[in-house]
Amino acid sequence: MFNFKNLFVLDLANNHQGLLSHGLKVINEHSKVIKNHKVAGAIKFQFRQLKSFIHPDHKVQTDQKHLIRFRSTELDLVSYKKLFDKVKINGLFTMCTPFDEESVEHIISFKFDIIKVASCSARDWPLLEKIANAGLPIIFSTGGLELENIDDLVSFFTHRNCDFAIMHCVSLYPIPENEFHLNQIDVLKTRYPNIEIGWSTHEDPNDIVPITMAVAKGASMFERHIGMVDKDISLNAYSSDPDQLENWISGAKKAFNICGKNVKQVNIEEIESINSLKRGVYAKGLIKKGNKIKRDDVFFAMPYEKNQLDSGKWSEGIIACENIKVNKPLLVSSISLPESPNDQIIKKVIHEAKGMLAEAKIKLNSEFQVEYSHHYGISKFRQIGVIIINVINREYCKKILIQLPNQKHPSHHHKLKEETFQVLSGTLDVWVDGKEKKLLPGDTCLVLPGVWHSFSTKNGCVFEEISTTHHNNDSVYKDNKLNLMKREDRKTIVDHWGRFQIPNIINKKT
C-alpha cells in the first residue's frame, strides 16, 4: 500500500510552456524546496496524445481555448522522459494525469509512481477502467462531483482492489473565497474513514490561510500548481514560484504543529501552569487528629501548595491523621482520603462509556437496560468487566457492549446461547476455543453454545452482540468462584444509565 499521508503534489501542468529547458528548471528549483523541508513530494505531469485526443476537424483550426493551449505546449515523449528522469534524480515521486487510454500505457511504460484522475475525467468510465487496471496507486480529484458521484468512484476503485486516495477539489481557477468549501473535507473523512483525504487547491499562491485551514480540517495530502517566471514566461494567478511554495509548505507544517496529535498529551509545563491557579484546601480552625473533616471545617483559597489537597479532590469524610492548625494547608501526608465509593466508580465509567459511544457515532433510544458486569468486585471493574446495553431480547437478542481500555472479561461459555460479535469501533482481542483473534471494525466472530471464550481490549472497544434468546444464569465460568456467586453480586443492572438507581443498588450490595 502506498503511503499517501502528508504528500505534497506539485503540478507542472502547462508551466513548462512546452519548453524542455524551462520544465527542467521548474523541477530543479521546486525540488529544492521539498528537500529543504524534508517532506514527501511528487511532481505531476499531464499526458495527452494529441493525435488521437483531438478530433480531426479541430487539429488545425479551432476556437476551443483548451485545445489551443494543448497544441502550443505539446512535448514529445523523449522530452517527457528527460523531465521524468530529473524528478527521479531529485528524489521525488513521479506522478501523472492521463486524459486518454494511450497515455495510461505510456505512464505504465515510464514506470510512474502514482497515477492521477483529474476532476474532468472522474466520470470517464472507459478511461477509469484503463486507470484501474494500471496497477498503480491512484489519487482522484472531486471537482464538480456530487457526493453520489464520489460514492461511485470509491466503490469502483474498491471493487477493483485499487490503492487510492481522494483530493477535495474545486475546479475554479483561481478559487473565489466563498467557493473553497473546506467543510467538505470533514464530510469526506466521515464518509470514507479508511481513505486518505487531501486538498487540491487553486487559490492565490501568496495566501497560506487555506492550506492551514485544510490541515486543521484533517486533510493529509496537498496539491497545487507550480511554475517560474522567465524570459517571455509569466505565471498564472494560481501557480506558485519556489518562494511561494516555500511559504505554502511552511504554513502547512506550522499548522501540523499547532494542530498536534488527535489525542492531547498533557505536559509537565501545562500541569504546573494549572496548579499555579488551583485553590488549595485550608483549615478554618484547629482540626484535631482522628476527626472526620466536614465542609465547614475548611476553606478553599489560592495559592495551592505542593503536596496539598486541592479543591477538586475535596470530599466529605476525609480523616485528619495529625493536628492541623488554623489557616494551614491540608497536606496529603496529613490526611486519610476515603476510598472512592463504588457508586462513584460506576458513575465515572458511565461518562467514559457515553464518550466512546459518541465517538463511534452510536445512538441509543431512551428504552434500554444496562448491566455493569464486575465479576471480581466493583473496585476491580476497570480491570475486569464490561458494560452491556440490552437493546432487545426475544427469539433473537441484540446487545451493545463497551469495554474500557485495558479491560478484560473472564473466560466462560453459554449452555444455550449462540452469539456473534461484530466490532463497531476500536479493536477487540477474542479468545475462542483457545484460539486468539484480533477483531477490527466490521469484523465478526461466531461463538457456539458450549465454546469457551473471553475478550479484552487495549485501547477500548464498542461491539455488538447478536444472539439467540438471552437466558439469565446461562454463563458458565472457568473460575468456579464466579459460578458460585449470585448474579446480582456479579452485575449491577439498571434502567437506562441508572442515574438515580445506582446509589440505592450499590448501597444494598455493601
Secondary structure, DSSP 4 states (H G I P E B T S, - for coil): ----TTEEEEE-TTTTTT-HHHHHHHHHHHHHHHHHHT-EEEEEEEE--HHHHS-GGGSSS---HHHHHHHHT---HHHHHHHHHHHHHTTPEEEEEESSHHHHHHHHHHT-SEEEE-GGGTT-HHHHHHHHTT-S-EEEE-TT--HHHHHHHHHHHHHTT--EEEEEE---SSPPGGG--THHHHHHHHHSTTS-EEEE--S-TT--HHHHHHHHHT--EEEEEE---BTTB---TTEE-HHHHHHHHHHHHHHHHHH--SS----HHHHHHHHTTPPEEEESS-B-TTPEEPGGGEEEESPPPTTBPBGGG--TTEEESS-B-TT-B-BGGGEEPPPPPHHHHHHHHHHHHHHHHHHTT----S--EEEEE-TT-GGGTTTB-EEEEEEEESSEEEEEEEE-TTEEEEEEEESS--EEEEEEEE-EEEEETTEEEEEPTT-EEEE-TT--EEEEESS-EEEEEEEE---TT-EEESSHHHHTS-HHHHEEEEETT-TTHHHHHHHHH-
